[in-house]
């Protein structure tokens, strides 16, 4: 029997966009995580299983060997900057961007080039602190876990740092993008020990995914 492989994934957009990539490696889940309560999904290949966890937990499961591989957003990897993983492939899925946004009324008379100190609401304190430190700007960071757009509207913060895909949510809440921090997409991450112990199986999977990404980009 081939080496057993466990792949960590999160529900939602990433899972849906990962399905064609997994199919290219002949991996098909036997259950839909949106319909099933199962957290471990069998696949058509007896040696491959999927574990369904929170997106922010994927790097931890992979780093500590509870999963051999995983698919994690670059935002999660940048925020959890101390995780010790291989990142062999940008899968090109889950594309969005991380930005600084503020109320449109403030933006009309604002110039980011003269910022000296900012109060930012975000779920990404490390990324935010690093970004502004490079520019020599002091930050007061308020960590939130959801509804970033609300913070400037009620006076909790002046600005936010968050992920943006279409920008519709920002516009509907009267906010505008004023700085681009980085582009985000999802990456394949691999446990370092598994890469050595299960090299043949993992390398074959990476090759299938790489071919799919190269010739049929998202």
C-alpha positions in Angstrom: 0.0 0.0 0.0 1.2 3.5 -0.8 2.1 5.9 2.0 -1.0 7.2 3.8 -1.5 10.9 3.2 -3.6 13.3 5.2 -4.4 16.7 3.7 -5.8 19.6 5.8 -8.4 21.9 4.3 -10.9 24.5 5.4 -14.5 24.7 4.4 -15.9 27.3 2.0 -14.2 29.0 -0.9 -10.8 27.3 -0.5 -12.3 23.8 -0.4 -14.4 24.5 -3.5 -11.5 26.0 -5.5 -9.2 23.1 -4.3 -11.5 20.4 -5.7 -10.3 20.7 -9.3 -6.7 20.6 -8.2 -7.3 17.5 -6.1 -9.1 15.9 -9.0 -6.1 16.5 -11.2 -4.3 14.2 -8.7 -7.2 11.7 -8.8 -8.3 12.6 -5.3 -12.1 12.9 -4.9 -13.7 13.3 -1.5 -16.6 10.8 -0.8 -18.5 13.4 1.2 -19.3 17.1 0.8 -18.1 18.9 4.0 -20.8 21.5 3.5 -23.4 18.7 3.8 -21.7 16.3 6.1 -20.8 16.7 9.8 -17.7 14.6 9.3 -14.4 16.2 10.1 -12.3 13.5 8.4 -13.3 12.7 4.9 -12.4 9.6 3.0 -11.6 9.8 -0.7 -11.7 7.5 -3.6 -8.1 6.6 -2.8 -7.9 4.5 0.4 -4.5 6.0 1.3 -5.6 9.6 1.1 -7.9 11.3 3.6 -8.9 14.9 4.1 -9.3 16.7 7.5 -11.6 19.7 7.6 -10.6 22.4 10.0 -10.6 26.1 10.5 -8.4 28.0 8.0 -6.2 29.4 10.8 -5.5 26.0 12.1 -4.2 24.4 8.9 -0.5 25.5 9.5 -0.6 24.2 13.0 -2.0 20.8 12.0 0.6 20.4 9.3 3.6 21.7 11.4 2.9 19.2 14.2 2.3 16.3 11.8 -1.5 15.8 12.4 -1.7 16.4 8.6 1.1 15.7 6.1 0.0 18.6 3.8 -2.5 21.4 3.8 -3.8 24.3 1.8 -3.5 27.6 3.6 -3.9 31.2 2.6 -0.8 33.4 2.4 -2.5 35.8 4.9 -2.6 33.0 7.5 1.0 32.0 6.8 2.2 35.6 7.0 0.4 36.2 10.3 1.6 32.9 11.8 5.1 33.8 10.7 6.9 31.4 13.1 5.4 28.2 11.7 8.1 25.8 10.3 6.8 24.4 7.0 7.7 23.8 3.4 5.7 26.0 1.0 6.5 24.3 -2.4 3.6 25.7 -4.5 1.4 28.7 -4.9 -1.9 27.1 -5.9 -3.3 30.4 -7.3 -6.7 29.9 -5.6 -8.5 32.1 -3.0 -7.0 35.2 -4.7 -7.6 38.5 -2.9 -5.5 41.4 -1.5 -4.7 42.8 1.9 -5.3 46.5 2.1 -5.6 49.5 4.4 -9.1 51.1 4.2 -10.7 54.1 5.7 -14.0 56.1 5.5 -14.5 57.8 2.2 -14.9 61.2 3.9 -11.5 60.8 5.6 -9.8 59.5 2.5 -10.9 62.6 0.5 -8.6 64.8 2.6 -6.0 62.2 3.7 -2.5 61.4 2.5 -0.9 58.2 3.6 2.5 59.6 2.9 2.3 61.9 5.9 0.9 59.4 8.4 2.9 59.3 11.7 0.6 57.3 13.9 -2.5 55.3 13.1 -5.2 53.4 15.0 -6.0 50.2 13.1 -8.6 47.5 13.6 -7.6 44.2 12.1 -7.5 40.4 12.6 -3.9 40.5 11.3 -1.8 42.4 14.0 1.5 40.9 13.0 1.1 41.8 9.3 -0.2 45.2 10.1 2.6 46.0 12.6 5.2 44.8 10.2 3.8 46.8 7.3 3.7 50.1 9.2 7.0 49.5 11.0 8.7 49.4 7.6 7.3 52.8 6.8 8.3 54.2 10.2 4.7 54.7 11.3 3.6 54.0 14.9 0.5 51.9 15.3 -2.2 51.3 17.9 -3.7 48.0 16.9 -7.1 46.8 17.9 -7.5 43.1 17.2 -11.0 42.0 16.0 -12.3 38.7 14.7 -15.0 39.9 12.3 -16.9 42.9 10.9 -13.8 45.0 10.4 -15.8 47.5 8.4 -17.8 48.5 11.5 -14.8 49.7 13.5 -14.3 53.1 11.7 -18.0 53.7 11.5 -18.5 53.6 15.3 -15.2 55.4 16.2 -13.3 52.3 17.4 -10.5 52.9 14.9 -9.5 55.3 12.2 -8.7 52.6 9.6 -8.8 48.9 9.1 -6.5 46.3 7.6 -8.4 43.5 6.0 -8.7 41.2 3.0 -10.6 42.5 0.0 -11.8 40.5 -3.0 -14.3 42.6 -5.0 -14.4 45.7 -2.7 -18.2 45.6 -2.6 -18.3 45.2 1.2 -16.0 48.2 1.7 -18.1 50.4 -0.6 -21.4 49.4 1.0 -20.0 50.5 4.3 -18.6 53.8 3.0 -15.0 52.8 3.1 -12.3 53.0 0.4 -9.0 51.3 -0.1 -6.1 53.7 0.5 -3.1 51.3 0.6 -2.2 48.0 -0.9 -0.2 45.8 1.5 0.2 42.5 -0.5 -1.6 40.1 -2.8 -2.9 36.9 -1.3 -3.5 33.4 -2.7 -3.5 29.9 -1.2 -0.3 27.8 -0.8 0.4 24.2 -0.5 2.2 23.6 2.8 4.0 20.4 3.7 5.2 18.9 7.0 9.0 18.7 6.9 9.3 15.2 8.4 6.5 13.9 6.0 8.4 15.4 3.1 11.3 13.1 3.9 9.4 10.0 5.1 6.7 10.1 2.4 8.7 11.7 -0.3 7.6 9.6 -3.2 3.8 10.1 -2.5 4.1 13.8 -1.6 6.3 14.6 -4.5 3.9 12.9 -7.0 1.0 14.9 -5.5 3.0 18.1 -5.8 3.8 17.3 -9.5 0.1 16.7 -10.3 -0.9 20.0 -8.6 1.9 21.9 -10.2 0.9 20.7 -13.7 -2.7 21.7 -13.1 -1.7 25.2 -11.8 0.7 25.7 -14.7 -1.6 24.7 -17.5 -5.0 25.5 -16.1 -4.5 28.5 -13.8 -7.3 29.7 -11.6 
